[in-house]
Amino acid sequence: MAATPRPGVAQRPQGADRQHGQALVLGLFLVFATLAVLLLMFNTGRVVDEKMRLTNAADATAWSVATLEARALNYDAYTNRAIVANEVAIAQAISLISWMHYFETAVENAPNLNQVAASWLYKPGEYPRLLQLLAGVNGTSYLDVGSGGSLRAIVEGLDIGLGTIATAHDAVANALSLSQRVMHASLDTGIAQAGFANDFVRRIDPDMRASINPISHGFRNLTRTMAKDSAQGDARQRIADVTLRSRDAFTRERVWSIRGLNLPPLQRKVELKRRGGTELIGYDEWRALDTLEHQGQRMKRWRWRWRRTPLAWGGAGFTGDEGADARRGDHGDTYTSNPITTLNRAEPAIVDAGAAHFGGLPETRELRDLSPAAEHRSGVTVHVAKARERLRGSGGIGSVQPQGNLRAFEATAPGGHLAAMARAEVFFERPAARSDNKTERASLYSPYWQARLAAVTPTDRAWAAGRQDGMALP
């Protein structure tokens, strides 16, 4: 019996049961697609964030490594200056020893000085200086006699004291040189920079690792050792030149003259010559000479004849293990001006000033190429990487790990890691202009080395691509 429909009640169309549940499938698909997009966006954002952190870490690390190298070069400059200062101090000590012996012989020869001062006529303007000399020498002679010859004991005591000072300065100079060698032993190989770079990035993120491109790292080739037995022979000429230019006026030369009148046929070419100076003989001996000699011509048998009187002399040397060098220095032109006193009195009287042998000019560091056209800079490229499984994405160290088909949206990185690269360079630039407006050239005697970021080179990109399965870093 057929059912009779109630009045006012809607009837379900035929076939509606077959359409029930189709909207649910579409909704699930939209939810899955939305989750996939969100996961992809999440991973992309996390990768971009990691990439930014790696890029910033690479920039900071490259600049820090370059700063380390710049400070090493500035340390070389400061130690080179300190070595020069110690060598100049040695020269000053040797000069004082020589001068004391010179003054001692002047006091001993006071009668001869008085005799030449009284028997020759000098220019009127020279007498004040001559009288000062006579007063100083004769006054000291009087005091020495009154004290029972104490001048000799004073000179001997100063010999010991100044010799000890010279030996101490030599030890300090060699210690500074050794510190340079120790520092460059690790820096020139890049070991120190690599260790520093890794320590630096791990402070930023313990999962980061840093490496330095050895191909484009030019620090080792920027400088070289100026040593006695270098490949180019004895390369200590550079520090010798700087040291000799750094001597004070007293150390460089001790020269003056008191000139007499030309009064033919009584006298002519009269001069009381004070000559002396301290020189570096070769690279392994400091030597000082001081002389005072009176010269003049007088007529004898109708011919002008020279009369030369040695009045004072002294000498001191600080030599190495090989002993005194046979070569001669200028010493204020004493060999030419006062030949008799220099050769016959001063040279044989040279005293050994050092309590120990002089080590010679020590080994120093200097730029490999000092020519103005050379490019005095060094670059370092740092590669900072982080393993894929340590990235902060859904496929990395996050607590939620994708499964199944969702792994298609996880973060991936070529070479198994995400990386960034940066380059920095060390360069020479004075922070402020010189007062004389001259341009200061780069050297390891001026501590003006700085660091800055620079563009990576094609060599760096090729090197990094090899570490990223051939993918070049931006």
C-alpha positions, 0 to 999 in steps of 0.5 A, spaced: 500 500 500 503 506 497 504 511 503 500 518 502 505 524 502 503 529 508 500 536 506 506 541 507 512 536 507 517 537 502 519 531 498 527 529 497 528 528 490 530 522 487 538 520 486 540 525 492 543 519 496 548 518 491 550 526 491 551 526 499 559 527 501 562 530 495 563 537 498 567 533 504 572 531 499 573 537 496 574 541 502 579 535 504 583 537 498 583 544 499 585 543 506 591 539 504 593 544 499 592 550 504 597 546 509 602 544 503 602 552 501 603 554 508 608 548 509 612 551 503 611 558 505 614 556 512 620 552 509 621 558 504 621 563 510 626 559 515 631 558 509 631 565 507 632 567 515 637 561 515 640 564 509 640 571 512 644 569 518 649 565 514 650 571 510 651 576 516 655 571 519 660 570 513 660 578 512 662 578 520 667 572 519 671 575 513 671 582 516 674 579 523 679 575 520 681 580 515 682 585 522 686 579 525 691 580 519 691 587 519 692 587 527 698 582 525 701 587 520 700 593 525 704 588 530 709 587 525 710 595 524 710 596 532 715 591 533 719 593 527 719 600 530 721 597 537 727 593 534 729 600 531 729 604 537 733 598 541 738 598 536 739 606 536 739 605 544 745 601 543 748 606 538 747 611 543 750 607 549 756 605 544 757 613 543 757 614 550 763 609 551 767 612 546 766 619 548 768 618 555 774 615 553 775 620 548 774 625 554 779 621 558 785 622 553 783 629 552 784 630 560 791 626 560 793 630 554 791 637 557 798 640 557 799 638 549 792 642 548 794 648 552 801 648 548 797 648 541 792 653 544 798 658 546 803 657 540 798 658 534 793 664 532 786 663 531 780 667 529 777 672 534 770 669 533 773 662 535 776 664 542 770 663 546 769 656 544 777 655 545 777 658 552 771 653 554 774 647 551 781 649 555 776 650 561 773 644 561 779 639 560 784 643 565 778 643 570 777 636 570 784 635 570 785 639 576 779 635 579 782 628 577 789 630 580 785 632 586 781 626 587 787 621 586 785 619 579 778 617 580 776 619 572 779 612 570 775 609 575 769 612 573 770 611 566 771 603 567 764 603 571 761 607 565 764 602 560 761 596 564 754 599 565 753 602 558 755 595 556 750 592 560 745 596 557 747 595 550 747 587 551 740 588 554 737 592 548 740 587 544 736 581 547 730 585 547 730 586 540 732 579 538 726 577 543 721 582 539 724 579 532 722 572 535 715 574 537 714 576 529 717 569 527 712 565 532 706 569 530 707 568 522 708 561 523 701 560 524 698 566 520 702 564 514 700 557 513 692 560 514 692 555 521 690 561 525 685 564 521 681 558 520 681 556 527 679 563 529 674 563 523 671 557 526 671 559 533 667 566 531 661 562 527 660 557 532 659 563 537 654 565 532 651 558 531 654 552 534 651 548 528 655 553 523 662 551 520 667 556 516 672 555 511 677 559 508 679 559 500 686 557 500 687 559 493 685 566 494 688 567 500 694 572 499 696 574 506 702 569 506 705 572 499 704 580 502 710 579 506 717 576 507 722 575 512 728 580 512 733 575 514 741 574 514 740 567 510 734 569 506 733 566 499 736 573 496 742 573 501 743 578 507 736 581 506 737 586 513 739 592 508 732 595 510 732 595 517 739 597 517 737 603 513 731 605 517 736 604 523 741 609 521 736 614 519 733 614 526 740 616 529 740 622 533 745 628 532 750 626 537 750 619 535 750 620 527 756 625 528 760 629 533 763 634 529 766 641 530 772 645 528 776 651 531 779 655 525 786 659 525 788 665 522 792 665 515 798 669 516 804 667 511 809 666 513 808 665 520 802 660 519 796 657 515 791 652 514 790 652 522 784 648 525 783 644 531 778 638 528 773 634 532 771 628 528 767 622 531 761 618 529 757 612 530 756 607 525 753 600 523 759 596 520 755 591 516 749 588 519 753 585 525 757 591 529 756 597 532 762 602 532 764 609 535 770 613 534 772 620 536 778 624 535 781 631 536 787 633 532 790 640 531 793 641 524 797 647 521 802 649 516 808 653 518 814 655 514 821 651 515 826 651 510 822 656 505 817 650 505 810 649 508 810 643 512 804 640 516 804 639 523 799 634 526 798 633 534 793 628 536 790 631 542 784 626 544 781 619 542 777 614 543 773 608 540 768 603 542 765 597 539 759 592 540 761 586 535 758 579 534 761 572 534 765 573 528 769 579 531 770 586 528 769 587 521 775 589 517 771 595 513 770 602 516 765 607 517 765 614 516 765 616 523 764 624 522 769 623 516 775 622 522 779 617 517 780 623 512 780 629 517 784 626 522 788 620 519 794 620 524 790 620 530 784 615 527 789 610 525 794 610 530 791 612 536 783 611 536 783 604 532 787 601 537 784 603 543 777 601 541 774 597 547 769 592 547 763 595 549 758 589 550 758 584 556 756 579 551 757 578 543 752 583 539 747 578 536 747 583 530 741 586 526 735 581 528 730 578 523 724 583 521 718 582 517 717 587 511 712 587 505 715 583 499 714 588 494 716 595 496 715 598 489 710 604 489 706 601 483 705 594 487 698 593 490 699 592 497 693 589 500 691 582 501 684 578 501 681 573 505 674 569 503 670 565 508 665 560 506 660 559 512 655 553 511 650 549 515 648 542 514 641 541 511 639 537 517 641 542 522 637 548 518 631 551 522 626 548 517 620 543 517 626 538 515 631 540 519 631 540 527 624 542 528 620 538 532 615 537 527 617 533 521 614 532 514 612 525 513 610 521 506 608 526 500 609 532 505 617 531 504 616 534 497 616 541 501 621 540 506 628 545 505 633 542 501 640 545 500 645 543 494 651 539 497 647 537 503 648 544 506 646 551 506 652 556 505 654 563 504 661 566 502 664 573 503 670 576 502 674 582 506 681 585 504 687 588 508 689 595 506 694 600 508 691 607 509 693 613 514 687 615 518 689 622 517 693 626 512 700 628 514 702 635 516 707 635 510 701 633 505 705 627 503 703 621 501 705 615 506 707 609 502 705 602 505 710 599 509 711 594 515 714 600 519 707 604 519 701 601 523 696 603 519 693 597 516 686 596 516 680 591 514 674 592 509 669 588 506 670 586 498 667 583 492 668 576 492 673 574 486 671 569 480 676 564 483 672 564 490 665 563 486 668 557 482 671 554 489 665 555 492 661 552 487 665 545 487 663 545 495 655 546 493 655 540 487 656 545 482 651 551 484 654 558 485 653 562 491 650 569 490 
